[in-house]
Amino acid sequence: MDRSCAARRHEPVVPQATRGPLMTNLQVDFRGREVGDVRGVTIRAADQKDATAIARVHIDSWRTAYRGLVPDAYLAQISYEESEGTWRRILCEGDDKRLLVAEMDDVGVVGFALGGRGRTGDPVDPAYEGELWGIHILAEHRRQGIGRMLVREVARWLATQGMHSMFVWFLHDAAAPHFYRALGGQHLRTTKIEIGGAVLDYTAYGWLDATMLTNGEGPP
Ligand SMILES: CC(C)(COP(=O)(O)OP(=O)(O)OC[C@H]1O[C@@H](n2cnc3c(N)ncnc32)[C@H](O)[C@@H]1OP(=O)(O)O)[C@@H](O)C(=O)NCCC(=O)NCCS
């Protein structure tokens, strides 16, 4: 085992709800384009050397996407260091999750996604097996198709693990519901979550057949 992983095995896992959605590689999008050919962006599995960059994307994405929704004080206190620790732990946790990064030529990591088996206890229909635990793209690189590429790769990886359905929980911000609807997700439920003293809408979308995300036959 990577020595940096051995050193972190027994650290507590930071609760997902307090850190926000976290996040993981394929080759053809809904329109049949090759991922590696699109705008110089490559999707690949993350490793420990990506942890710093993933933390930067995570925190910067929170501070842009959730400003005006999550209290400023909360956004000010989330830290790159703590986020990096979370990602290092996740990268050590073995084969039950897949952390992917989107890397842009001459820029570096601009986004990431994490997929794995659905968390038990989430109030979604047990028919949904896999979970997109989180996805973040730097604000200046959104609306270029990178999020779509990452979700496709997560769905492909889940399928290799025998999980052909998928759900995602997300803070109901300005982009995410549109994004998941555009990808063919179905609204499952909306509940409430408290973050930094604010009570926010927390919504689950699902794909009973997540292979629609991977086989070139997704929504137009
Ligand atoms: C949600 C998020 C991951 C989407 O990533 P992205 O790379 O910008 O999305 P894409 O470019 O692949 O968009 C695919 C489609 O989704 C829809 N979409 C994405 N963002 C949208 C927005 N802000 N408004 C309306 N539709 C949107 C569009 O239909 C888009 O296709 P188009 O650009 O050809 O019209 C990104 O906005 C993000 O990182 N947000 C902050 C964090 C977050 O909310 N994560 C999700 C919860 S875990």
The ligand as an SDF file (V2000), in Angstrom:
LIG
                    3D

 48 50  0  0  0  0  0  0  0  0999 V2000
  -23.3130   21.1640  -12.4130 C   0  0  0  0  0  0  0  0  0  0  0  0
  -21.9700   21.1600  -13.1100 C   0  0  0  0  0  0  0  0  0  0  0  0
  -21.1500   19.9540  -12.6390 C   0  0  0  0  0  0  0  0  0  0  0  0
  -22.2470   21.0210  -14.6250 C   0  0  0  0  0  0  0  0  0  0  0  0
  -20.9980   20.8630  -15.2800 O   0  0  0  0  0  0  0  0  0  0  0  0
  -20.7320   21.5380  -16.7170 P   0  0  0  0  0  0  0  0  0  0  0  0
  -19.4140   21.0370  -17.2190 O   0  0  0  0  0  0  0  0  0  0  0  0
  -20.9250   22.9910  -16.6310 O   0  0  0  0  0  0  0  0  0  0  0  0
  -21.9510   20.9180  -17.5610 O   0  0  0  0  0  0  0  0  0  0  0  0
  -21.9690   20.6080  -19.1260 P   0  0  0  0  0  0  0  0  0  0  0  0
  -21.2620   21.6860  -19.8690 O   0  0  0  0  0  0  0  0  0  0  0  0
  -21.5270   19.1970  -19.3590 O   0  0  0  0  0  0  0  0  0  0  0  0
  -23.5450   20.7460  -19.3940 O   0  0  0  0  0  0  0  0  0  0  0  0
  -24.3370   19.7050  -19.9850 C   0  0  0  0  0  0  0  0  0  0  0  0
  -25.7310   20.2620  -20.1540 C   0  0  0  0  0  0  0  0  0  0  0  0
  -26.3300   20.4960  -18.8660 O   0  0  0  0  0  0  0  0  0  0  0  0
  -27.1580   21.6840  -18.9330 C   0  0  0  0  0  0  0  0  0  0  0  0
  -26.5990   22.7080  -18.0600 N   0  0  0  0  0  0  0  0  0  0  0  0
  -25.3960   22.7040  -17.4310 C   0  0  0  0  0  0  0  0  0  0  0  0
  -25.2580   23.8220  -16.6900 N   0  0  0  0  0  0  0  0  0  0  0  0
  -26.3870   24.5600  -16.8590 C   0  0  0  0  0  0  0  0  0  0  0  0
  -26.8340   25.8140  -16.3680 C   0  0  0  0  0  0  0  0  0  0  0  0
  -26.0790   26.5520  -15.5550 N   0  0  0  0  0  0  0  0  0  0  0  0
  -28.0480   26.2550  -16.7550 N   0  0  0  0  0  0  0  0  0  0  0  0
  -28.8350   25.5380  -17.5840 C   0  0  0  0  0  0  0  0  0  0  0  0
  -28.4550   24.3290  -18.1000 N   0  0  0  0  0  0  0  0  0  0  0  0
  -27.2540   23.8530  -17.7280 C   0  0  0  0  0  0  0  0  0  0  0  0
  -27.1370   22.1400  -20.3980 C   0  0  0  0  0  0  0  0  0  0  0  0
  -28.2010   21.4980  -21.0750 O   0  0  0  0  0  0  0  0  0  0  0  0
  -25.7900   21.5900  -20.8540 C   0  0  0  0  0  0  0  0  0  0  0  0
  -25.7180   21.3820  -22.2700 O   0  0  0  0  0  0  0  0  0  0  0  0
  -25.4430   22.6660  -23.2380 P   0  0  0  0  0  0  0  0  0  0  0  0
  -24.3310   23.4670  -22.6250 O   0  0  0  0  0  0  0  0  0  0  0  0
  -25.0620   22.0120  -24.5650 O   0  0  0  0  0  0  0  0  0  0  0  0
  -26.7300   23.4190  -23.2570 O   0  0  0  0  0  0  0  0  0  0  0  0
  -21.2070   22.4910  -12.8910 C   0  0  0  0  0  0  0  0  0  0  0  0
  -22.0790   23.5670  -13.1470 O   0  0  0  0  0  0  0  0  0  0  0  0
  -20.6740   22.6200  -11.4920 C   0  0  0  0  0  0  0  0  0  0  0  0
  -19.5450   22.2050  -11.1890 O   0  0  0  0  0  0  0  0  0  0  0  0
  -21.4850   23.2330  -10.6090 N   0  0  0  0  0  0  0  0  0  0  0  0
  -21.0650   23.4660   -9.2180 C   0  0  0  0  0  0  0  0  0  0  0  0
  -21.0980   22.2010   -8.3870 C   0  0  0  0  0  0  0  0  0  0  0  0
  -22.3790   21.4420   -8.5320 C   0  0  0  0  0  0  0  0  0  0  0  0
  -23.4690   21.9780   -8.5320 O   0  0  0  0  0  0  0  0  0  0  0  0
  -22.2550   20.1120   -8.6620 N   0  0  0  0  0  0  0  0  0  0  0  0
  -23.4240   19.2320   -8.8110 C   0  0  0  0  0  0  0  0  0  0  0  0
  -23.8770   18.7720   -7.4920 C   0  0  0  0  0  0  0  0  0  0  0  0
  -22.8630   17.4960   -6.8660 S   0  0  0  0  0  0  0  0  0  0  0  0
  1  2  1  0
  2  3  1  0
  2  4  1  0
  2 36  1  0
  4  5  1  0
  5  6  1  0
  6  7  2  0
  6  8  1  0
  6  9  1  0
  9 10  1  0
 10 11  2  0
 10 12  1  0
 10 13  1  0
 13 14  1  0
 14 15  1  0
 15 16  1  0
 15 30  1  0
 16 17  1  0
 17 18  1  0
 17 28  1  0
 18 19  1  0
 18 27  1  0
 19 20  2  0
 20 21  1  0
 21 22  1  0
 21 27  2  0
 22 23  1  0
 22 24  2  0
 24 25  1  0
 25 26  2  0
 26 27  1  0
 28 29  1  0
 28 30  1  0
 30 31  1  0
 31 32  1  0
 32 33  2  0
 32 34  1  0
 32 35  1  0
 36 37  1  0
 36 38  1  0
 38 39  2  0
 38 40  1  0
 40 41  1  0
 41 42  1  0
 42 43  1  0
 43 44  2  0
 43 45  1  0
 45 46  1  0
 46 47  1  0
 47 48  1  0
M  END
$$$$
